[in-house]
Amino acid sequence: MMPYHKRIPLATPTMHGDEMAYIQEAFDRNWIAPLGFNCDGFEAEMEAYLHDGAHGELNALCLNAGTAALHLAVKLAGVKHGDVVLCSDMTFAATVNPVTYEGGRQVFIDSERETWNMDPAALEKAFEKYPDAKVVMLAHLYGTPAKMAEITDICQCHNAILIEDAAEALSSAYRGGKCGTFGKYNVLSFNGNKIITTSGGGMLLCDSEAARKKALFWATQAREPALWYQHNEIGYNYRMSNVVAGIGRGQLKHLEEHRDLKETIYRRYEQGLSDLPVTMNPYLADSKPNFWLSCMTVNEGVKVDPMDIIRKLSDMNVEARPIWKPMHMQPVFEGYDFISAQDKPVGEDIFARGLCLPSDIKMTEEEQNYVIDVIRSCF
């Protein structure tokens, strides 16, 4: 087998042309600076999209990154120096880093096998050890909804605020409710590899207009309403550009189309690898993932190293990546507490046996069949 004639990427932006109309209007009106009519429109359109099945009021705020949205969510939740925050363990570092920005202390919660997300049993166990914890930060991994019924019940029982990191899960749903609507504060990302993109950017969704107003205040350098530059609090430059928001408005028109294409890719892998000793990333029957990234694990006991598959794919001009390395295994969080409900940590096992497969919605069936053939050759 020869290397493919061009690089097959993991995930890249897919533009449609609608984006340019909003960008052109921003140029025509000379509204290039942060905030503006595209930001207002993007917020309103996202609220309308998420409204069906929403678990409360939604007030959207465009920001320059999902990480900025997570940081403001942590501030709105009232995290102070020394406060314990119970966090998803297997996720990207951006989910949990904002806790450190505010001086909090992460306690990492292991995954469960049915969705690879935060384990409700481990979360309950964490509250037994940390009964004063008042904030939970949950991420939906690879667009697969977590066990939200159990997790929201646990948070309510312990009077804890839920921050929902739906950066990878826009358009995913759980029991009819869309991801990004379950928490008191919810976060979306529009990074270049996400299901829709603004090139870079994010959005915070709050449960009240007052919370959104406070977040906007912090995001605009905490400038007080005075003629001169008056600052009574520390603020940040977290605003989204009006031009970038225009990209998001055009992309949002194609969100469901993108989701359907992602699922087609997942199903092809599922069928093409069905006779190998591998398992696709799982999901609950009462959920609807967006299949942002198709992933697989090599079955236990099989003497095939996922890193060897990744290297073989790379040699054949195909991009693949390891599963997120759990946070409790990261050197920066050495010594931080980790709570598991199992004898063998689930996240460590998934990381050791898993990899992310090319999931670009522009990938042709021929290209995907090539990827499948390369994977098959490793067995």
N, C-alpha and C positions, 0 to 999 in steps of 0.2 A: 504493500500500500504506500502510495506517494503522499507527501504532505499536500494539503488542500491548496489550491492555487491562490487563495486569498485568506486573510485572517477571518476566522469566525469568532465574533466577540461574545462576551458574556451578556451584556445588555448595553445598548446605546440609545440616544434620543431618536425619536421618530417624529418628524415634522410633516405637516399636512398642507400648509399654505394659509390656513385661517389665521394663524398667529400674526402674519405680516399685516393684515388689515388693522389690527389693534396697535401694532408697533407703528405703522404709518400714521395712524391718527395721533399718537403721542408726539411724533415728529412734527406733523402738520400744526398741532396746537402748541408746539414748543414746551410740552409738559414732560420733560426728561428727568426732572429731579425726583427724589424719593416721594412716595405717596402720590395720590392723584386719582383720576377717574377710573383708570384700569385697576388700581388696587381696590377701589370701592366696588367696582363691578365684579372682580374676581372673588372678593369676600361674599358678596350677595349671591353670586351664582353657586359658590361652594356650599353656602348655608342651604340654598334651595335643593341642591343635589343630595346633601346628607340628611335633609329634614325627614324624609320617609323613614319611620321606625326609630327616630332619634329618642334618646332616653332623657330628654330635658331640653332646656333652652340652649341654643347655639349662637354664639357671637364670635365671628371670625375676625382674625387680625393677620394681615400679610406681614411677613418678616423676611429678613435676608437669608435665613437658614433654619432648618428644622432644629438645629442645636440652639439657636437663639430662642425659639419657641419653647423648647424644653427648659432652658434657663429661666425664662419668665414664668413658666408653670411652677417651677420649684420655688421661686420667690412668692408667687401668689399663694402657694400652699403653706407659706410661713416657715419654711425650713430655716433654722438658725444654727449657729455653731454648736457642734456636738450632737445634733439631732440624728437619730437613726432613721434611715429610709430603706425600706425593703424593696429590692430591685431585681428585675430579671437578670439572671446570670449569663445565659447564652444569648448575646446580642452584640451589636456594635457599641464601641466605647462611648459614642456620642449620647446614647441613652442615659448613661449613668454619670458621665463627667460633670454635668451641671450641679449635681449634689455637692461635689467638692467646691465648686465656685462659691457656694453659699456657706461652706464650712460644715456641711453635714457629713454623716458617716454612712457609707453604703454597707448593707448586709445583703449578700447575694443569695437568691432563692433558686434552687435547682429546677430543671425542666421535668415535664412528664412526657411519656412516649407517644401519646395519642396525637399531640399537636407540636411537640418540641418546645412549647411555651411554659411559662411559670406554672409550677405544680401547686394546685390549691392545698394539697396535703402538706407540702413543705411550707407554704405560706402560713397555714394555721399553726404549724410547729414553730415558726419564727415568731408569731405573736405570743406564743406561750413563753418564749425566751425574752422577748422584747415587748412587754405589754404596753409600754408607753409610746411605741412607734405610731405615728399619725399620718404617714404618707407611704403609699405604695406606688412604685414606678414599674409599669408593665409594658413590654414590647410584644407585638405580634410578629413572629419570626417568618420572614420570607413571604409575607402576605397571608399567612394562615391564622385565623382567629383563635385566640386562647379560650379557655373554659370560663367564659365571662360570667355565667350564672353563678358558679361557685365562688369565683373571685370577688364579684361585686357583693355577694352575700357576706363573705368574710370581712370585707372592708366596712360594710355597714355595721356588722356586729361589733367591730372594734373601733367604730367612729373614726376610721382612717380615710383620708382623701386619696382617691385614685387618680393618678396621672397616666393617661393612656398614650403610649408612643405608637401611633399608627403610621409611622413614616414609610413602612414597607407595605401597608395594608389598605391604601385608599381603594375603594370599590369592593373590598371584602365585606362580608356580612355574617352575623351570628344570630340565629333565630329571628331573622327579619330586621335586625338593627344593624346599621352600617358601622364598621370599625371607625373610630374617631368620634363616637358619640356616647361612649359608655362611661367615661371618666368625668370628674368635675372639671378637669383641664385635659385637653386632647391636642395632639401634635401631628401634623402632616409634614412630609418633605417632598420637595420638587427638584431634588438633585438630578444630575444628568442621566443617571441609570434607573431612576424610578419609573413607575408605570406611566405617569405624565411628568413633564419637566418644565421648569422656567429657566433652565440652565443652572440655576442655583437659587435656593429660596425655600421658605417653609411657611407654615400657617399655624397659629394658635387658635383653638376653639375653646371658649369659656362658657360657663354656665350662667353668666349674668353680664349685662351691659356694663355694670360697675367694674367688674373684674377686667373686661376688655379695655375699658377706659384707663385703668391703672396700668395695665400692661403697655398700652400705647404711650402713656406718659414716660415709663421707664425706657421704652424703645426709642424715644426721641430725646434722649439725653436728660430726661427728668427736668425739662425746662418749665418753670412756673409761668403762668399767664401774666407776665409783666412786660412793659415796653422795653426794658433792659433785660440782659441775660441773668436771670435769677434762678439759682439752683439750691434747693433745700435737701435734696437726696442725690445719691449717685445714680447716674443713668447710663445708657448705652446707645450706640448707633446701630440699631437693629432693624431699621426700616427697609421695606422692599422698594425697589425702583419701579416707577410707573411703566417703564419700558418692559422690564422683566415680567411684571404682572400681566401685560398684554400677551406675552407668550403663553402664560398659564391659562388665560381665558380661551385662547384658540385651542390649546391642548385639551381642556376640559370637555370640549365638544366631542372628543374622540375617546373619552375614558372607557366607556363600556366596550367600544370596539377593541381597544387595547387589551382589556381584560379577557375578552373572548379569544383573542389571538394567543394570549399567554396560556389559556386553558388548552387550546389546540396543541401547543408545544408540549405541555405536560402529558396529555393523552398519548401523543406519539411516543414519547419516552416510555410511558407506562406500558404500551403495547410492544414496542421494539426491544425492551429489556425484560419482558415478562418471564422469559425462560432462564434468566440468569439469577444467581444467588444474591440479588440486590433488592432493596425496598425503596420506593419513592417516598418523599416527604409526606407524612400522613396528615389527615384533617378529619374533623368531626362530621358525621352525617348531617347534623343540623346546622352546619356552617357552609358558607360559600366563599372559598378563598379567591384571591385575585391571581394566584399562581405566579407572583412576581418573578421568583426564581424557582425553576425546577431543580430539585436536589435529590440525591440518593444516598443510601448507606449500603455498604457491603455487609452482607449477613454475617453474624457471629460465627467464628470458626473457619471462615473462608480465608485462605492464605493469599489474599490479594490486598495490597496496600493502596488505599485511596490516593496517596501522594504519588505512587507509581502511575496510576491512571492519569492524574493531573499532568505529570511530566510527559507521559506518552501523548496526551492530547496536545500539549504545548509543542512538542516536536512535530506534530502533524498540523500545526498552524491553527489550533483551536484553543480558545481561552476557557479555562475552568478554574475554580478556586476552592480552597477548603471551606468547610462550615465555620461560622463565627467561633473563634476560640473563647471559651467561657471566661467571664471577667475574673472569677476567683483564681484562675490560672495565669492571669496577666501579672508581670513583675510589678507594675505600678500599684497593684492592689494586694501585694503580698502582706499577709497577716490580717486581712479583713475577714470577717466572719462569713461563713458559707453554710447554708441550711439545706439539707436534703432529707427527703422522706424515705430514701432507699439505701440499702447497704452499699451499693455501687452507684456513684453519682451518674445520673442519666446524661447530663450535658457533656461530661467528659467522654462518655462512651460514644455519643453521636458525633462529637468532634473527631474522635479517633477513627471512626468508620465512615465518615461522610464527605461529600463534595458537592459543590454547586455546578450545575451544567449550563451550557450556553442557552440563554432564554430570550434572545433578541427577537422582537416580533417581526423584524425584516428578514429573519433567517428563513430560507426556502426549505421545502420538504427535502429536496436533494441534499442540501447542506446538513440538515438534521439527520438524515439517514447516514451521511458520512460520519457524523459524530457518534451515532449509535454503533456503526461498524468498528470504529476505533475502540470504543469501550468494550465491545464484544471480543475484540482481539486480545484484550488484557486478561481474559478468562480462558 
